Amino acid sequence: MLEVKQIKKSFGAKTAVKGVSFSIGAGEIFSLIGPNGSGKTTIVKLVAGLLRLDAGAISVGGTDPVADPIAAKKMIGYVPDEPTAWTGMTGLEFLHFVGALYGMPEDARKRRIAELLPLFKFDGVEREYFEDYSRGNKQKFVILAALLHEPRLLLVDEPMVGLDPESATTTKKIFRDFVRGGGTIFLVTHTLSLAEEISSRIGVLKKGELVFAGTIAELRDKTRRGADAPLEELYAAINV
């Protein structure tokens, strides 16, 4: 569903991404972990089409997002690292706005929003203004907005920030159900317990280079750790 081939990106004299390659299949959650400044969010934004590649290629469902950005973006739902919307919108208006951007007719938006809102038990919060929401409620609406047009690929950058424990559990269920239905998730997170719990495979990024991509079992082999070693220990070992 997502193929990344030797992508590179620089900002002035700084090279943020250095020839990174990986692929993610349908029904898979691939989590990219690494230190601050290693290039994780840059890669997500390159896939989302928010930044331009300097070199390399990206394919989303067989579509080149540079050659055909509209077709590629129709397949993508994006949860950015900072949930934002125009402050004068209610949560409900925000969902309708995002659905309209994806070309969803009003009746389809209403049907889909009615399906999604109960996931987080908002109890009327959707009619309040976005600017008055807590960080957690903003995050919930951004997650629902990413699912609204029924994408095939979710790009998720730090989804758990600000979420209470119940909402975090709900979010993990949403992600599992999404991939169970054949969707694909590319997840960037510093929450190693989340990556360990829900990921099919892990990628470790260091100074713009992908130093590992594979299952947690393969990472245990690579770092020569025991069969029960947690991801936190494995991550520390590979980043020595």
KEKE-3310 file (N, C-alpha, C; in steps of 0.2 Angstrom, whole numbers, plus 5000, padded with zeros to 4 digits):
npx = (5004:5010:5025:5041:5055:5072:5071:5075:5078:5082:5085:5090:5107:5106:5103:5089:5083:5090:5091:5080:5071:5057:5043:5025:5012:4995:4983:4993:5002:5015:5027:5037:5051:5062:5075:5071:5072:5076:5070:5058:5045:5046:5047:5034:5027:5032:5026:5013:5012:5015:5027:5040:5049:5067:5074:5072:5057:5040:5026:5009:4997:5000:5000:5008:5012:5017:5015:5001:4993:4980:4973:4981:4980:4967:4967:4973:4972:4976:4984:4990:5005:5001:4985:4975:4963:4952:4948:4935:4926:4914:4916:4909:4906:4919:4922:4912:4918:4930:4926:4919:4930:4936:4927:4915:4898:4884:4875:4882:4892:4885:4880:4892:4898:4889:4892:4904:4906:4900:4911:4920:4911:4906:4895:4888:4898:4903:4896:4902:4914:4930:4941:4939:4941:4949:4966:4966:4953:4953:4962:4955:4945:4952:4957:4945:4942:4952:4948:4936:4933:4935:4948:4962:4975:4982:4991:4999:5004:5011:4999:4993:4995:4989:4977:4966:4966:4955:4951:4963:4964:4952:4957:4967:4959:4952:4962:4966:4955:4954:4965:4962:4951:4958:4965:4979:4992:5004:5013:5020:5029:5034:5030:5034:5029:5016:5019:5025:5014:5004:5010:5014:5026:5042:5051:5067:5074:5088:5097:5092:5093:5087:5090:5085:5072:5059:5051:5047:5053:5063:5071:5075:5083:5093:5098:5103:5095:5084:5070:5059:5062:5058:5052:5057:5070:5076:5076:5085:5097:5099:5102:5114)
npy = (4994:5006:5012:5017:5023:5026:5039:5057:5071:5088:5103:5117:5117:5106:5089:5080:5068:5053:5044:5034:5019:5009:4998:4996:4985:4980:4979:4981:4988:4999:5005:5019:5024:5034:5046:5063:5075:5066:5064:5059:5065:5072:5063:5058:5069:5070:5059:5062:5073:5085:5091:5092:5080:5078:5069:5052:5041:5039:5028:5027:5015:5011:5023:5038:5051:5063:5064:5062:5070:5072:5060:5051:5057:5055:5043:5043:5046:5058:5061:5074:5079:5090:5094:5104:5117:5129:5141:5146:5136:5123:5106:5097:5105:5106:5092:5091:5100:5094:5083:5088:5094:5082:5079:5073:5070:5079:5070:5058:5063:5065:5053:5046:5053:5051:5038:5038:5048:5042:5034:5040:5045:5058:5066:5078:5087:5089:5100:5111:5124:5123:5130:5130:5117:5104:5098:5085:5082:5089:5081:5069:5073:5076:5063:5057:5064:5060:5048:5049:5050:5037:5031:5022:5021:5026:5040:5043:5053:5054:5050:5049:5059:5069:5062:5054:5039:5030:5035:5033:5019:5017:5023:5014:5003:5007:5009:4995:4989:4996:4991:4978:4978:4979:4990:5001:5007:5019:5024:5036:5038:5042:5034:5020:5009:5009:5007:4994:4987:4987:4986:4978:4978:4987:5002:5009:5025:5035:5049:5053:5041:5025:5013:5001:4989:4979:4965:4965:4953:4951:4962:4959:4948:4955:4964:4955:4952:4945:4934:4940:4953:4970:4983:4995:4992:4986:4997:5006:4998:4997:5010:5014)
npz = (5000:5004:4997:4999:4992:4993:4998:5000:5009:5012:5022:5018:5023:5030:5030:5032:5029:5023:5010:5013:5013:5013:5014:5016:5019:5015:5029:5039:5052:5053:5063:5066:5074:5084:5089:5094:5080:5071:5059:5057:5057:5046:5036:5036:5032:5019:5013:5015:5006:5010:5010:4998:4989:4988:4982:4976:4977:4980:4983:4983:4986:4973:4966:4961:4971:4968:4954:4953:4963:4969:4967:4975:4988:4991:4995:5007:5025:5037:5052:5060:5070:5078:5083:5074:5069:5061:5072:5074:5071:5076:5082:5075:5063:5059:5055:5045:5036:5033:5027:5016:5009:5004:4995:4998:4997:5006:5012:5013:5022:5033:5037:5039:5049:5059:5062:5067:5078:5090:5094:5102:5112:5114:5118:5115:5114:5102:5097:5102:5102:5093:5097:5111:5115:5125:5123:5121:5117:5105:5098:5097:5088:5076:5073:5070:5059:5050:5047:5041:5026:5023:5021:5013:5018:5033:5040:5054:5067:5082:5090:5103:5112:5125:5126:5137:5147:5144:5131:5124:5124:5116:5104:5101:5098:5087:5078:5077:5072:5060:5052:5052:5044:5032:5030:5030:5041:5045:5057:5068:5082:5099:5110:5115:5121:5115:5101:5102:5107:5096:5084:5068:5062:5065:5063:5064:5066:5064:5064:5052:5044:5041:5052:5055:5051:5053:5062:5079:5085:5076:5079:5092:5090:5082:5091:5101:5112:5125:5122:5129:5130:5132:5120:5124:5129:5118:5109:5116:5115:5101:5099:5104)
capx = (5000:5014:5031:5046:5061:5078:5069:5080:5075:5086:5083:5097:5113:5105:5100:5085:5081:5095:5090:5076:5067:5053:5036:5020:5007:4988:4982:4999:5004:5022:5028:5043:5053:5068:5076:5069:5076:5079:5067:5052:5039:5048:5045:5027:5025:5033:5021:5007:5012:5015:5034:5043:5056:5073:5076:5068:5050:5034:5020:5003:4992:5002:4999:5014:5008:5019:5012:4994:4993:4974:4972:4985:4978:4960:4968:4976:4970:4982:4983:4997:5007:4998:4979:4973:4957:4950:4945:4928:4922:4913:4919:4904:4907:4926:4921:4909:4922:4935:4923:4918:4937:4937:4922:4910:4891:4882:4871:4887:4895:4881:4880:4898:4899:4885:4895:4911:4905:4900:4917:4923:4906:4906:4889:4886:4905:4904:4893:4906:4919:4936:4946:4937:4942:4956:4971:4963:4947:4955:4965:4950:4941:4957:4957:4939:4942:4956:4944:4929:4932:4936:4955:4966:4981:4982:4997:4998:5010:5010:4992:4991:4996:4983:4972:4965:4967:4950:4952:4969:4961:4948:4961:4970:4954:4951:4968:4966:4949:4955:4969:4958:4947:4962:4968:4987:4994:5011:5013:5026:5028:5039:5027:5037:5024:5011:5022:5026:5008:5000:5013:5016:5034:5045:5057:5071:5077:5093:5100:5089:5094:5084:5095:5082:5065:5057:5047:5051:5057:5069:5075:5078:5089:5098:5101:5105:5091:5080:5063:5054:5065:5053:5055:5062:5077:5079:5078:5091:5102:5101:5104:5120)
capy = (5000:5012:5011:5023:5021:5030:5046:5061:5078:5093:5109:5121:5113:5100:5083:5077:5061:5051:5038:5030:5015:5004:4997:4993:4981:4981:4976:4981:4994:5000:5011:5022:5027:5037:5052:5070:5077:5060:5064:5055:5069:5074:5057:5057:5075:5069:5054:5066:5078:5092:5092:5089:5076:5080:5063:5046:5040:5037:5026:5026:5011:5011:5030:5042:5057:5069:5065:5063:5071:5071:5053:5049:5060:5052:5036:5045:5050:5061:5064:5077:5079:5095:5095:5111:5119:5136:5141:5148:5130:5118:5100:5095:5109:5103:5086:5092:5104:5090:5078:5092:5094:5076:5078:5069:5073:5080:5065:5054:5065:5065:5046:5044:5056:5048:5032:5040:5051:5037:5030:5043:5046:5065:5069:5085:5091:5091:5107:5117:5127:5119:5133:5129:5110:5102:5095:5078:5082:5091:5075:5065:5075:5075:5056:5055:5067:5056:5042:5051:5048:5029:5030:5015:5022:5032:5043:5045:5056:5055:5050:5048:5065:5073:5057:5051:5032:5027:5037:5030:5012:5017:5024:5008:4998:5010:5007:4988:4988:4999:4987:4972:4979:4979:4997:5001:5012:5022:5027:5039:5039:5041:5030:5014:5004:5009:5004:4987:4983:4987:4986:4972:4979:4993:5005:5013:5030:5038:5054:5053:5035:5019:5008:4994:4988:4972:4963:4965:4947:4952:4967:4956:4945:4960:4967:4949:4952:4939:4933:4944:4960:4975:4987:5001:4990:4985:5003:5008:4994:4999:5017:5015)
capz = (5000:5004:4996:5000:4989:4993:4998:5003:5010:5015:5023:5018:5023:5035:5027:5037:5027:5019:5007:5017:5009:5016:5011:5021:5015:5018:5035:5043:5056:5053:5067:5065:5081:5084:5093:5091:5075:5067:5052:5057:5055:5039:5031:5036:5028:5012:5011:5014:5001:5012:5008:4991:4989:4984:4978:4978:4975:4985:4979:4988:4982:4966:4963:4962:4974:4964:4947:4953:4971:4971:4968:4981:4994:4992:4999:5014:5031:5040:5059:5061:5077:5082:5080:5073:5065:5062:5079:5074:5070:5080:5080:5070:5057:5057:5052:5038:5032:5030:5022:5009:5005:5001:4989:5001:4998:5013:5015:5015:5027:5039:5038:5041:5055:5064:5063:5070:5084:5096:5096:5108:5117:5115:5122:5113:5114:5095:5095:5105:5097:5093:5101:5118:5117:5128:5118:5120:5112:5098:5095:5095:5081:5071:5072:5067:5052:5046:5045:5038:5019:5023:5017:5014:5022:5039:5042:5061:5070:5089:5091:5110:5116:5127:5127:5143:5147:5140:5124:5122:5123:5111:5098:5099:5095:5081:5073:5075:5067:5053:5048:5052:5038:5026:5029:5032:5046:5046:5063:5071:5090:5105:5115:5113:5123:5110:5096:5104:5107:5091:5077:5064:5061:5068:5059:5069:5062:5067:5060:5045:5041:5043:5054:5056:5049:5054:5067:5086:5086:5073:5083:5098:5087:5080:5097:5105:5118:5126:5119:5132:5131:5129:5115:5127:5130:5112:5106:5119:5113:5094:5098:5108)
cpx = (5004:5021:5036:5052:5067:5076:5074:5076:5080:5083:5089:5102:5112:5101:5096:5083:5086:5094:5086:5072:5063:5046:5031:5014:5000:4987:4988:4999:5012:5023:5036:5045:5060:5069:5072:5074:5079:5076:5061:5046:5040:5046:5037:5024:5026:5028:5015:5006:5013:5023:5036:5049:5061:5075:5072:5061:5046:5029:5015:4998:4993:5002:5005:5010:5011:5016:5004:4992:4985:4972:4975:4982:4971:4961:4971:4972:4976:4980:4990:4999:5004:4991:4976:4967:4956:4946:4937:4923:4920:4916:4915:4905:4914:4925:4917:4914:4927:4932:4921:4925:4938:4932:4916:4903:4889:4879:4876:4891:4891:4881:4886:4900:4895:4888:4901:4910:4904:4906:4920:4918:4906:4901:4888:4892:4906:4901:4896:4911:4926:4941:4945:4939:4949:4960:4968:4957:4948:4958:4960:4946:4946:4958:4951:4939:4946:4953:4938:4928:4934:4943:4957:4972:4980:4989:4996:5004:5008:5003:4989:4992:4990:4977:4972:4965:4961:4950:4958:4967:4957:4952:4964:4966:4953:4956:4968:4960:4950:4960:4966:4953:4951:4966:4976:4988:5002:5011:5020:5025:5034:5036:5029:5032:5018:5013:5023:5019:5004:5003:5015:5024:5036:5051:5060:5075:5082:5097:5098:5090:5090:5089:5092:5075:5064:5053:5051:5055:5063:5074:5078:5084:5095:5102:5104:5102:5087:5073:5058:5056:5060:5056:5059:5069:5080:5081:5084:5097:5104:5103:5110:5125)
cpy = (5006:5009:5017:5020:5027:5037:5050:5068:5082:5099:5114:5116:5107:5095:5080:5070:5059:5044:5033:5026:5010:5003:4994:4991:4982:4977:4976:4988:4994:5006:5013:5026:5029:5043:5058:5072:5072:5060:5061:5059:5071:5069:5057:5063:5074:5064:5058:5071:5085:5095:5089:5085:5079:5075:5057:5046:5037:5034:5024:5022:5011:5018:5034:5049:5063:5070:5065:5064:5070:5064:5050:5051:5057:5046:5037:5048:5052:5063:5067:5077:5085:5096:5102:5112:5126:5136:5143:5142:5126:5111:5097:5098:5107:5097:5086:5095:5099:5085:5082:5093:5088:5074:5074:5073:5074:5074:5059:5056:5064:5057:5043:5047:5053:5041:5033:5043:5047:5034:5033:5046:5054:5068:5076:5090:5093:5098:5113:5119:5124:5123:5132:5121:5109:5099:5088:5078:5085:5085:5070:5067:5075:5068:5054:5058:5063:5050:5043:5049:5041:5028:5023:5015:5028:5033:5046:5047:5058:5055:5050:5054:5068:5068:5054:5043:5028:5029:5034:5023:5012:5018:5018:5003:5001:5008:5000:4986:4990:4994:4980:4972:4980:4986:4996:5008:5013:5026:5030:5040:5038:5036:5023:5008:5003:5005:4996:4983:4982:4986:4979:4973:4986:4995:5009:5018:5034:5043:5054:5046:5029:5014:5001:4994:4981:4971:4964:4959:4948:4957:4964:4952:4949:4962:4961:4950:4946:4939:4938:4951:4965:4980:4993:4998:4989:4992:5006:5005:4996:5006:5019:5017)
cpz = (5000:5002:4995:4997:4989:4993:5002:5003:5014:5016:5024:5018:5027:5031:5032:5035:5022:5016:5010:5012:5014:5013:5017:5017:5019:5024:5040:5046:5056:5057:5067:5071:5080:5088:5090:5086:5071:5060:5052:5054:5048:5034:5031:5032:5021:5009:5010:5009:5003:5011:5001:4992:4986:4980:4980:4975:4981:4981:4985:4984:4975:4962:4965:4965:4971:4957:4948:4961:4973:4972:4974:4987:4996:4996:5006:5019:5035:5047:5061:5069:5081:5079:5080:5068:5066:5068:5079:5072:5076:5078:5075:5063:5054:5053:5045:5034:5029:5025:5015:5005:5001:4996:4992:5000:5005:5016:5017:5021:5034:5041:5042:5048:5061:5066:5068:5077:5090:5098:5102:5113:5119:5119:5121:5112:5106:5093:5098:5100:5098:5097:5109:5120:5121:5122:5117:5116:5105:5094:5093:5088:5075:5069:5068:5060:5048:5043:5041:5031:5018:5018:5017:5018:5027:5040:5049:5065:5077:5091:5098:5114:5118:5128:5134:5142:5143:5133:5121:5120:5117:5104:5096:5095:5088:5076:5072:5071:5060:5049:5047:5045:5031:5025:5031:5036:5046:5052:5066:5078:5094:5110:5113:5115:5118:5104:5097:5104:5101:5084:5074:5063:5064:5063:5064:5065:5066:5063:5053:5041:5045:5045:5055:5054:5049:5060:5074:5087:5082:5076:5089:5095:5085:5086:5102:5112:5119:5123:5122:5133:5128:5124:5118:5127:5123:5108:5109:5116:5106:5094:5102:5103)
residu = (MET:LEU:GLU:VAL:LYS:GLN:ILE:LYS:LYS:SER:PHE:GLY:ALA:LYS:THR:ALA:VAL:LYS:GLY:VAL:SER:PHE:SER:ILE:GLY:ALA:GLY:GLU:ILE:PHE:SER:LEU:ILE:GLY:PRO:ASN:GLY:SER:GLY:LYS:THR:THR:ILE:VAL:LYS:LEU:VAL:ALA:GLY:LEU:LEU:ARG:LEU:ASP:ALA:GLY:ALA:ILE:SER:VAL:GLY:GLY:THR:ASP:PRO:VAL:ALA:ASP:PRO:ILE:ALA:ALA:LYS:LYS:MET:ILE:GLY:TYR:VAL:PRO:ASP:GLU:PRO:THR:ALA:TRP:THR:GLY:MET:THR:GLY:LEU:GLU:PHE:LEU:HIS:PHE:VAL:GLY:ALA:LEU:TYR:GLY:MET:PRO:GLU:ASP:ALA:ARG:LYS:ARG:ARG:ILE:ALA:GLU:LEU:LEU:PRO:LEU:PHE:LYS:PHE:ASP:GLY:VAL:GLU:ARG:GLU:TYR:PHE:GLU:ASP:TYR:SER:ARG:GLY:ASN:LYS:GLN:LYS:PHE:VAL:ILE:LEU:ALA:ALA:LEU:LEU:HIS:GLU:PRO:ARG:LEU:LEU:LEU:VAL:ASP:GLU:PRO:MET:VAL:GLY:LEU:ASP:PRO:GLU:SER:ALA:THR:THR:THR:LYS:LYS:ILE:PHE:ARG:ASP:PHE:VAL:ARG:GLY:GLY:GLY:THR:ILE:PHE:LEU:VAL:THR:HIS:THR:LEU:SER:LEU:ALA:GLU:GLU:ILE:SER:SER:ARG:ILE:GLY:VAL:LEU:LYS:LYS:GLY:GLU:LEU:VAL:PHE:ALA:GLY:THR:ILE:ALA:GLU:LEU:ARG:ASP:LYS:THR:ARG:ARG:GLY:ALA:ASP:ALA:PRO:LEU:GLU:GLU:LEU:TYR:ALA:ALA:ILE:ASN:VAL)
# end
